């Protein structure tokens, strides 16, 4: 490993055996590697790590890191009881993917802050154990949010504008329609300035069956140019009221319907 690092290692993936608890000391054992590859490492993938402020202090050493993928990791900061901001110290992080990450067990409600001045792409999959999520990324271009259960709180997005958004909040069959519809609408309000939106048809069904909510809601989109609707079966007709919600009365929105469910599925890591 040291040999590879000394010869310009650019990508590193560390996966821990299922059921093994990974401590700060185990993570800190990577410090030696970092000292070799901090001028070359561009992509880092960590699976089942327990990350705390001790680990976050190492982030500035990753001077060339642009892509970080974390899966099934604990994100915890002992110095703060209510929130954790793990990514603010990366100097040039551009792509961040979080899969099934959570706060440390038995610490009470914890909110996750994602701060990235250089962040361009953010993907979040099943981050349901955080009390709230706040994203501050003025350069963000692409945002993805997947989840098979309701989030505790819709993410707060402090972003200027984005080109692409991919959204799936929950399965249609899992819970009452009203909470799902409200969560979708709150997410869409936060994404008011996206140019391209990709959603699953279950969102269309949820909105069409909560007519009272939909009729009181104006279209939040001011820049939408492309709406992509994904199906797992044969496409169905989109109700005109739902279409009006997305198009905002504009005839310039290009609508594409596809039966390619897997194309915008959660990322392969760590499942491959």
C-alpha positions in Angstrom: 0.0 0.0 0.0 2.8 2.4 0.9 4.5 1.5 -2.5 1.3 2.3 -4.3 0.9 5.6 -2.4 4.4 6.6 -3.2 3.8 6.0 -6.9 0.8 8.4 -7.2 -2.2 6.5 -5.8 -5.3 8.3 -7.0 -8.1 6.0 -5.8 -8.5 4.2 -2.4 -11.4 2.0 -1.3 -11.4 0.6 2.3 -14.2 -1.8 3.3 -14.5 -3.3 6.7 -15.8 -6.8 7.3 -19.5 -6.9 8.2 -20.0 -6.9 12.0 -16.6 -5.4 12.7 -16.6 -2.2 14.8 -14.1 0.2 13.3 -12.7 2.6 15.9 -10.9 6.0 15.5 -7.6 4.2 16.0 -8.3 2.1 13.0 -9.1 5.1 10.9 -6.1 7.0 12.2 -3.9 4.1 10.9 -4.5 5.7 7.5 -2.6 8.8 8.6 0.7 7.1 7.4 -0.9 6.4 4.1 -2.2 10.0 3.8 1.3 11.3 4.4 2.4 9.5 1.2 -0.6 10.1 -1.1 -2.0 13.5 0.0 -0.7 15.1 -3.2 -2.2 12.5 -5.5 -5.3 10.8 -3.9 -8.4 12.0 -5.8 -11.1 9.4 -4.8 -11.7 7.9 -1.3 -14.3 5.3 -0.5 -15.0 4.2 3.1 -17.4 1.4 4.2 -18.5 0.9 7.8 -16.2 3.4 9.5 -16.9 5.3 12.7 -15.8 8.8 11.9 -15.5 11.5 14.6 -13.8 14.9 14.9 -10.5 13.1 15.2 -11.0 11.9 11.6 -12.3 15.3 10.4 -9.1 16.9 11.5 -7.3 14.8 8.8 -9.4 16.1 5.9 -7.2 19.2 5.1 -4.4 16.8 4.4 -6.3 15.4 1.4 -5.3 18.4 -0.8 -6.2 16.7 -4.1 -9.3 14.8 -3.0 -12.3 15.6 -5.3 -14.5 12.5 -4.7 -15.6 11.0 -1.4 -18.0 8.0 -1.0 -19.1 7.0 2.5 -21.4 4.0 3.1 -22.8 2.7 6.4 -20.6 5.1 8.3 -21.2 6.7 11.7 -20.8 10.5 11.5 -20.3 11.9 15.0 -18.7 15.0 16.6 -18.3 14.7 20.4 -17.8 18.5 20.7 -21.4 19.1 19.4 -24.4 17.4 20.9 -26.9 18.4 18.2 -25.2 18.6 14.9 -22.2 17.4 12.8 -20.5 19.2 9.9 -18.0 16.6 8.7 -17.0 17.9 5.2 -16.3 21.6 5.6 -12.5 21.2 5.9 -12.0 19.4 2.6 -10.1 22.0 0.4 -11.4 20.9 -3.0 -14.1 18.3 -2.6 -16.4 18.3 -5.6 -18.4 15.0 -5.5 -19.9 13.6 -2.3 -22.0 10.4 -2.0 -23.5 9.3 1.3 -25.2 5.9 1.5 -27.0 4.8 4.7 -24.8 6.9 7.0 -26.1 7.8 10.5 -25.2 9.6 13.7 -23.7 7.5 16.5 -26.3 5.5 18.3 -27.9 6.8 21.6 -26.7 10.4 21.3 -30.1 12.0 20.8 -31.4 13.9 17.8 -28.5 15.0 15.5 -28.7 17.1 12.4 -26.2 16.8 9.5 -24.6 19.8 7.9 -23.0 19.4 4.5 -20.8 22.4 3.8 -18.9 22.4 0.5 -17.8 25.6 -1.1 -16.4 23.6 -4.1 -19.1 20.9 -4.1 -20.6 20.2 -7.5 -22.4 16.9 -7.0 -24.2 15.5 -4.0 -26.0 12.2 -3.7 -27.8 11.1 -0.5 -29.3 7.6 -0.1 -31.4 6.6 3.0 -30.1 9.2 5.4 -33.2 8.7 7.6 -31.6 8.7 11.0 -30.5 12.3 11.1 -33.0 14.7 12.6 -32.4 17.3 9.9 -30.1 17.9 6.9 -28.7 21.3 5.8 -26.8 21.7 2.6 -24.6 24.8 1.9 -23.1 24.4 -1.5 -23.1 27.6 -3.6 -21.6 25.8 -6.7 -23.8 22.7 -6.6 -24.8 21.5 -10.0 -26.3 18.0 -9.4 -28.4 16.8 -6.4 -29.8 13.4 -5.8 -32.0 12.2 -2.9 -33.2 8.6 -2.6 -35.0 7.0 0.3 -37.5 4.1 0.8 -38.8 5.7 4.0 -39.7 9.2 5.0 -37.0 11.6 6.0 -37.4 13.0 9.5 -37.1 16.4 8.0 -36.8 17.7 4.4 -33.2 18.9 3.7 -32.6 22.6 3.8 -30.7 23.5 0.6 -28.6 26.7 0.6 -27.7 26.6 -3.0 -27.7 29.1 -5.8 -28.8 27.1 -8.8 -28.5 23.5 -10.0 -28.7 21.9 -13.4 -29.9 18.4 -12.4 -32.0 16.9 -9.6 -32.9 13.3 -9.0 -35.6 12.7 -6.4 -37.3 9.6 -4.8 -38.5 10.1 -1.3 -40.4 6.9 -0.5 -42.3 4.0 -1.9 -45.9 4.6 -2.7 -47.2 1.6 -0.7 -45.4 2.3 2.5 -47.3 5.0 4.3 -50.1 7.6 4.2 -50.3 9.8 1.1 -50.5 13.2 2.9 -47.1 13.1 4.6 -45.5 11.8 1.4 -47.1 14.5 -0.7 -46.0 17.2 1.7 -42.4 16.0 1.7 -42.3 15.9 -2.0 -43.6 19.4 -2.3 -41.2 20.7 0.3 -38.3 19.1 -1.6 -39.6 20.6 -4.9 -39.8 24.1 -3.3 -36.1 23.7 -2.3 -35.3 22.8 -5.9 -37.2 25.7 -7.4 -34.3 26.7 -9.7 -33.3 23.4 -11.1 -33.2 23.0 -14.9 -33.7 19.2 -15.1 -35.7 17.1 -12.8 -35.9 13.3 -12.7 -38.5 11.6 -10.6 -40.2 8.2 -10.3 -43.8 7.8 -11.3 -44.8 7.0 -7.7 -44.4 10.8 -7.1 -46.9 11.5 -9.8 -49.4 9.0 -8.2 -48.9 10.5 -4.8 -49.5 14.1 -6.0 -52.5 13.1 -8.2 -54.2 11.4 -5.2 -53.8 14.3 -2.9 -55.8 16.8 -5.0 -56.6 19.1 -2.1 -52.9 19.8 -1.4 -52.0 20.1 -5.1 -54.8 22.6 -5.9 -53.5 25.0 -3.2 -49.9 24.8 -4.4 -48.4 26.9 -7.2 -45.6 25.5 -9.3 -42.3 26.2 -7.5 -40.2 25.8 -10.6 -38.9 28.9 -12.3 -36.2 27.5 -14.6 -37.3 23.9 -15.3 -36.6 22.9 -18.9 -36.7 19.1 -18.7 -38.9 16.7 -16.7 -37.9 13.0 -16.8 -40.4 10.5 -15.4 -39.1 6.9 -14.7 -41.3 3.9 -14.6 -40.8 0.3 -13.5 -43.7 -0.8 -15.8 -45.7 0.6 -18.7 -46.0 4.4 -18.7 -49.3 5.8 -17.5 -51.0 9.1 -18.4 -49.8 12.0 -16.2 -52.9 14.0 -15.0 -53.1 17.5 -16.4 -53.2 19.2 -12.9 -49.9 17.4 -12.0 -48.4 18.4 -15.3 -49.3 22.0 -14.7 -47.7 21.8 -11.2 -44.4 20.9 -12.8 -44.6 23.1 -15.9 -45.9 26.2 -14.2 -48.0 27.1 -17.2 -45.0 27.0 -19.5 -45.1 25.1 -22.8 -41.3 25.1 -23.0 -40.7 22.2 -20.6 -39.6 19.0 -22.4 -41.2 15.9 -20.8 -39.6 12.5 -21.3 -41.0 9.2 -20.0 -38.8 6.1 -19.7 -39.0 2.5 -18.5 -35.4 2.5 -17.4 -35.8 2.2 -13.6 -32.2 1.2 -13.0 -30.5 4.2 -14.8 -31.1 6.6 -11.9 -30.9 4.0 -9.1 -28.7 4.5 -6.0 -25.0 4.2 -6.8 -23.2 0.9 -7.0 -20.9 1.5 -4.1 -21.0 -0.3 -1.7 -23.2 -2.9 -3.3 -20.9 -4.0 -6.1 
